[in-house]
Amino acid sequence: MIRHLPAVLTGLAVALTVTLAAADNRIVTVGSTWDDSRLRLSIQGSTDIEPFLPVMEAFANRTPGLAIRYEEILTNDLHDRSTRACRDGRAAADLLISSAIDLQVQLVNDGCAQPHVSPGTAALPDWANWRDEMFGITFEPAVIVYNRQLVPPAQVPRSRFDLIDALRPADNLFLGRIATYDIERSGLGYLFAFVDAQHATTFGRLIEALARNRVVATCCSADIIDGVAEGRYLLAYNMLGSYALARALVDPRIGVVAPADYTLILSRAAVIPRRALRPDLAKRFIDFLLSADGRRQLGEASLIVQVGGTENEEHPLLSAGASTLWPIPFSPALLVGLDRQKRRLFLELWRSSVTQARD
């Protein structure tokens, strides 16, 4: 079934089609016709097609005859599929790009990736390059999203402390109209929540306050941001800033705050599967993403966000205050949250906190 892209993405200089695959995964083909091309790069990723499409177009335009097939998949499904492919000794894709970096670390740790060394990968900071097999390609803050038309400026929380205070009154503005990721369904949501729990002294009070105010835990970024824009939710916590900022630039209803106490920074992780059919093309695409032109393209797609000061030049709707940036490093430490027992206990803590707060 064909799915039309927004009007802002029409008029591209490459041929493309978008289809719905199994489980509503979307597939886009960019560049030459897939069946007729000998240069075929297969990518599976959790990044929404819309912001990533111009980036793939720019790379395709550099390589005559190249066809790129990109399949958009939820993080947990992407990990399950790539893990099965590795176990079965077959190719899942030529390149895997996911925001659930803990799951990508697990994939690399299980011997399912192959290395790549280039000037671009060598220039990455240590926290964004693990074993030369996992590479950070974006810079995206975890943010608070709110409805600018329905939330008075004085009631916009600028930090987690502000959010807890705002949710304390029994009749507060946000009661029943606040959302976050469902951490059982969203790999990214689980990652953000687990890192919060490790670093924030406010975590226990925050989840209790969210639960007492009947937080809606759901999937996914686009749906939640739509809900904020439409007023079904007044505020959403721990949203991926890239999507929120891209929407804010064209939708005056959306406001975005980088929490002033600390702002988690996510870098989507690119991994080349061990059995990739065209690792050469995957490596060339990674190098493009890490090049000056690639970084510019990612910045224009709001996948690289400059955060700092009280107002951001690229994204004037991003209020950063005195925010402290905490990049989430690629390291085996991320595997702690994936340990079955620790994951079970963490999810039980989340569920029990919600239940007790609502009773």
C-alpha positions as CSV (number, residue, x, y, z in Angstrom):
1,M,0.0,0.0,0.0
2,I,1.4,3.4,-1.0
3,R,1.6,6.0,1.8
4,H,2.0,9.7,0.7
5,L,4.7,11.8,2.2
6,P,4.0,15.3,3.5
7,A,4.1,18.1,0.9
8,V,7.3,19.5,2.3
9,L,9.1,16.4,1.0
10,T,7.8,16.5,-2.5
11,G,9.9,17.6,-5.5
12,L,13.0,15.5,-4.5
13,A,15.6,15.0,-7.2
14,V,15.6,11.2,-6.7
15,A,13.0,8.5,-7.4
16,L,11.3,7.2,-4.4
17,T,8.4,5.1,-3.3
18,V,7.0,4.5,0.1
19,T,5.2,1.3,1.1
20,L,3.8,-0.3,4.2
21,A,5.4,-3.6,5.0
22,A,4.5,-6.2,7.6
23,A,3.5,-4.8,11.0
24,D,3.1,-1.4,9.5
25,N,6.8,-0.9,9.0
26,R,7.4,1.7,6.3
27,I,9.9,1.2,3.5
28,V,11.2,3.9,1.2
29,T,13.4,3.5,-1.9
30,V,15.6,6.4,-2.8
31,G,17.8,6.9,-5.9
32,S,17.7,4.3,-8.7
33,T,15.1,1.6,-9.1
34,W,16.0,-1.1,-6.6
35,D,15.5,-4.1,-9.0
36,D,17.5,-2.4,-11.8
37,S,20.5,-1.3,-9.7
38,R,23.7,-3.1,-9.0
39,L,24.6,-0.6,-6.2
40,R,22.0,-1.4,-3.5
41,L,22.3,-0.3,0.1
42,S,19.8,-1.8,2.5
43,I,19.2,0.1,5.8
44,Q,17.0,-0.7,8.7
45,G,16.4,1.9,11.3
46,S,14.2,3.4,13.9
47,T,14.5,7.0,12.6
48,D,11.3,8.3,11.0
49,I,11.5,8.4,7.3
50,E,10.5,12.0,6.9
51,P,13.6,13.7,8.6
52,F,16.0,11.0,7.3
53,L,14.9,11.1,3.7
54,P,16.8,14.3,2.6
55,V,19.9,12.8,4.2
56,M,19.7,9.7,2.1
57,E,18.8,11.7,-1.0
58,A,22.0,13.8,-0.6
59,F,24.1,10.6,-0.4
60,A,22.3,9.0,-3.4
61,N,22.9,12.1,-5.5
62,R,26.7,11.6,-4.9
63,T,26.7,8.1,-6.2
64,P,25.1,7.6,-9.7
65,G,23.2,4.4,-10.0
66,L,22.9,3.9,-6.2
67,A,19.6,2.6,-4.8
68,I,18.9,2.9,-1.1
69,R,16.1,0.9,0.6
70,Y,15.3,2.1,4.1
71,E,12.9,0.3,6.4
72,E,11.6,2.2,9.4
73,I,11.2,-0.2,12.3
74,L,10.4,0.2,16.1
75,T,13.6,-0.2,18.2
76,N,12.6,-3.4,19.9
77,D,11.5,-5.0,16.6
78,L,14.7,-3.9,14.9
79,H,16.8,-5.5,17.6
80,D,14.8,-8.7,17.6
81,R,15.1,-9.0,13.8
82,S,18.8,-8.2,13.7
83,T,19.6,-10.6,16.6
84,R,17.7,-13.4,14.8
85,A,19.6,-12.7,11.6
86,C,22.9,-12.8,13.4
87,R,22.1,-16.1,15.1
88,D,21.0,-17.6,11.8
89,G,24.1,-16.4,10.0
90,R,22.3,-14.3,7.4
91,A,22.1,-10.6,6.5
92,A,19.4,-8.5,8.1
93,A,20.5,-5.4,6.2
94,D,23.7,-3.6,5.3
95,L,23.4,-1.0,8.0
96,L,21.4,-0.8,11.2
97,I,20.6,2.6,12.8
98,S,18.8,2.8,16.1
99,S,18.1,5.2,18.9
100,A,18.0,2.3,21.4
101,I,21.8,2.4,21.8
102,D,21.8,-0.1,24.7
103,L,20.3,-2.6,22.3
104,Q,23.0,-1.7,19.7
105,V,25.7,-2.3,22.3
106,Q,24.2,-5.7,23.0
107,L,24.3,-6.5,19.3
108,V,28.0,-5.5,19.0
109,N,28.8,-7.3,22.3
110,D,27.3,-10.5,20.8
111,G,29.7,-10.4,17.9
112,C,27.0,-9.4,15.4
113,A,28.9,-6.4,13.9
114,Q,32.0,-5.7,11.8
115,P,34.5,-2.9,12.3
116,H,35.1,0.2,10.2
117,V,38.0,2.6,10.7
118,S,38.2,5.9,8.8
119,P,39.2,9.5,9.5
120,G,35.5,10.2,10.3
121,T,35.1,7.4,12.8
122,A,38.5,8.2,14.4
123,A,37.4,11.8,14.9
124,L,34.4,10.8,17.0
125,P,34.5,11.4,20.7
126,D,35.2,8.3,22.8
127,W,31.6,8.2,24.1
128,A,30.3,8.0,20.5
129,N,32.6,5.2,19.1
130,W,32.7,1.8,20.7
131,R,35.2,-0.8,19.5
132,D,35.2,0.8,16.0
133,E,31.9,-1.1,15.4
134,M,29.3,1.3,16.7
135,F,29.2,4.9,15.7
136,G,27.2,7.9,16.9
137,I,25.8,9.9,14.0
138,T,23.4,12.3,15.7
139,F,23.2,14.7,18.7
140,E,19.7,14.8,20.1
141,P,18.4,16.0,23.5
142,A,15.7,14.4,25.6
143,V,13.3,17.2,26.2
144,I,10.0,18.4,27.7
145,V,7.4,19.2,25.0
146,Y,4.3,21.4,25.8
147,N,1.4,23.1,24.1
148,R,2.4,26.8,23.8
149,Q,-1.2,27.9,23.3
150,L,-2.7,26.1,26.3
151,V,0.1,26.2,28.9
152,P,0.8,29.7,30.3
153,P,4.5,30.7,30.1
154,A,4.7,30.9,33.9
155,Q,3.6,27.2,34.2
156,V,6.1,25.8,31.7
157,P,8.5,23.6,33.7
158,R,12.1,24.4,33.0
159,S,13.6,21.4,35.0
160,R,12.5,18.2,36.6
161,F,12.2,20.0,39.9
162,D,9.8,22.5,38.3
163,L,7.8,19.6,36.8
164,I,7.4,17.8,40.2
165,D,6.3,21.1,41.7
166,A,3.8,21.7,38.9
167,L,2.3,18.3,39.4
168,R,2.0,18.5,43.2
169,P,-1.4,20.3,43.5
170,A,-4.4,18.0,43.2
171,D,-6.1,20.2,40.7
172,N,-3.1,21.1,38.6
173,L,-3.3,22.0,35.0
174,F,-1.7,18.8,33.7
175,L,-3.8,16.3,35.5
176,G,-4.7,13.5,33.1
177,R,-3.0,15.4,30.2
178,I,0.6,14.4,30.4
179,A,2.4,11.7,28.3
180,T,5.6,9.8,28.1
181,Y,7.0,6.8,26.3
182,D,5.7,3.4,27.3
183,I,9.0,2.0,28.5
184,E,7.9,-1.6,28.0
185,R,7.2,-1.1,24.3
186,S,9.7,1.6,23.4
187,G,13.4,0.7,23.6
188,L,14.3,4.4,23.6
189,G,11.8,5.1,26.4
190,Y,13.3,2.4,28.5
191,L,16.8,3.7,27.9
192,F,15.9,7.3,28.9
193,A,14.0,6.1,32.0
194,F,16.8,3.7,33.1
195,V,19.5,6.4,32.7
196,D,17.3,8.8,34.6
197,A,17.0,6.3,37.4
198,Q,20.8,6.0,37.6
199,H,21.6,9.7,37.6
200,A,18.7,11.7,38.9
201,T,17.9,12.1,42.6
202,T,14.4,13.2,41.4
203,F,13.5,9.9,39.7
204,G,11.4,8.4,42.4
205,R,9.5,11.5,43.1
206,L,9.1,12.2,39.4
207,I,7.5,8.9,38.4
208,E,5.3,9.1,41.5
209,A,4.1,12.5,40.4
210,L,3.6,11.4,36.8
211,A,1.6,8.4,37.9
212,R,-0.5,10.4,40.4
213,N,-1.4,12.7,37.6
214,R,-2.5,9.8,35.4
215,V,0.3,9.9,32.9
216,V,-0.4,8.3,29.6
217,A,2.4,5.9,28.6
218,T,2.3,5.3,24.9
219,C,4.1,4.9,21.7
220,C,5.5,6.7,19.7
221,S,7.2,10.1,19.3
222,A,5.0,11.3,16.4
223,D,1.8,10.2,18.1
224,I,2.7,11.9,21.4
225,I,3.7,15.1,19.7
226,D,0.5,15.1,17.7
227,G,-1.4,14.7,21.0
228,V,0.4,17.7,22.5
229,A,-0.3,19.8,19.4
230,E,-4.0,18.9,19.4
231,G,-4.3,19.6,23.2
232,R,-5.1,16.0,24.2
233,Y,-1.9,16.2,26.2
234,L,-0.5,19.5,27.6
235,L,2.9,18.2,28.2
236,A,5.1,15.2,27.3
237,Y,8.2,14.2,29.3
238,N,11.5,12.7,28.0
239,M,10.7,13.1,24.3
240,L,13.3,12.9,21.6
241,G,14.1,16.5,20.9
242,S,14.9,16.1,17.2
243,Y,11.3,15.2,16.3
244,A,9.9,17.8,18.7
245,L,12.1,20.6,17.3
246,A,11.4,19.7,13.7
247,R,7.6,19.9,14.5
248,A,8.0,23.2,16.5
249,L,9.6,24.9,13.6
250,V,6.4,24.5,11.5
251,D,3.8,24.3,14.3
252,P,3.4,27.2,16.6
253,R,1.5,25.1,19.1
254,I,4.6,23.1,20.0
255,G,7.1,24.4,22.6
256,V,10.3,22.5,23.7
257,V,12.4,22.7,26.8
258,A,15.8,21.2,27.5
259,P,15.6,20.6,31.3
260,A,17.9,22.9,33.1
261,D,19.0,20.4,35.8
262,Y,20.4,18.1,33.1
263,T,19.6,17.2,29.5
264,L,20.4,13.7,28.3
265,I,21.9,13.6,24.8
266,L,21.3,10.7,22.6
267,S,23.5,9.8,19.5
268,R,21.8,7.3,17.2
269,A,24.1,4.3,16.7
270,A,25.0,3.0,13.3
271,V,26.2,-0.7,13.2
272,I,27.3,-2.7,10.1
273,P,26.0,-6.3,10.6
274,R,28.6,-9.0,10.4
275,R,26.8,-10.6,7.4
276,A,26.1,-7.4,5.5
277,L,26.0,-8.0,1.7
278,R,27.3,-4.5,0.9
279,P,29.5,-3.4,3.8
280,D,31.4,-1.2,1.4
281,L,28.4,0.9,0.7
282,A,27.5,1.0,4.4
283,K,30.9,2.3,5.3
284,R,30.7,5.0,2.7
285,F,27.3,6.1,4.0
286,I,28.7,6.2,7.6
287,D,31.6,8.3,6.4
288,F,29.2,10.6,4.6
289,L,27.1,11.0,7.8
290,L,30.3,12.0,9.6
291,S,31.5,14.4,7.0
292,A,30.9,18.2,7.0
293,D,28.2,17.8,4.3
294,G,26.5,15.0,6.1
295,R,26.5,16.8,9.4
296,R,25.0,19.8,7.7
297,Q,22.2,17.6,6.3
298,L,21.6,16.0,9.7
299,G,21.5,19.4,11.2
300,E,18.9,20.6,8.7
301,A,16.9,17.5,9.6
302,S,17.1,18.5,13.3
303,L,19.0,15.3,14.0
304,I,21.9,17.3,15.2
305,V,20.8,19.9,17.7
306,Q,22.9,22.7,19.1
307,V,21.9,23.2,22.7
308,G,23.2,26.1,24.8
309,G,22.4,29.5,26.1
310,T,18.9,30.8,26.8
311,E,17.9,30.7,23.2
312,N,19.1,28.5,20.4
313,E,19.9,30.2,17.1
314,E,18.9,27.2,15.0
315,H,15.9,26.4,17.1
316,P,14.6,29.5,18.8
317,L,11.8,27.5,20.4
318,L,14.3,25.4,22.4
319,S,14.7,26.9,25.8
320,A,17.9,25.5,27.4
321,G,18.4,27.8,30.4
322,A,21.6,26.7,32.2
323,S,21.2,23.1,31.0
324,T,23.9,20.6,31.7
325,L,24.4,18.2,28.8
326,W,24.9,14.6,29.6
327,P,25.7,12.5,26.5
328,I,24.8,8.8,27.0
329,P,28.1,7.0,26.3
330,F,28.4,3.9,24.2
331,S,29.8,1.4,26.7
332,P,29.1,-2.0,28.2
333,A,27.6,-0.2,31.2
334,L,24.4,0.2,29.1
335,L,24.1,-3.6,29.2
336,V,23.2,-3.4,32.9
337,G,19.7,-2.2,32.1
338,L,19.3,-5.1,29.7
339,D,20.1,-7.8,32.2
340,R,16.9,-9.8,32.5
341,Q,16.6,-9.7,36.2
342,K,17.5,-6.0,36.5
343,R,15.1,-5.2,33.6
344,R,12.3,-7.1,35.3
345,L,12.9,-5.4,38.6
346,F,13.0,-2.0,37.0
347,L,9.8,-2.5,35.1
348,E,8.2,-3.8,38.3
349,L,9.3,-0.6,40.1
350,W,7.8,1.5,37.3
351,R,4.5,-0.4,37.4
352,S,4.3,-0.5,41.2
353,S,5.0,3.2,41.4
354,V,2.3,3.9,38.9
355,T,-0.2,1.6,40.6
356,Q,0.4,2.8,44.2
357,A,0.3,6.5,43.1
358,R,-3.1,6.0,41.4
359,D,-4.7,4.0,44.2
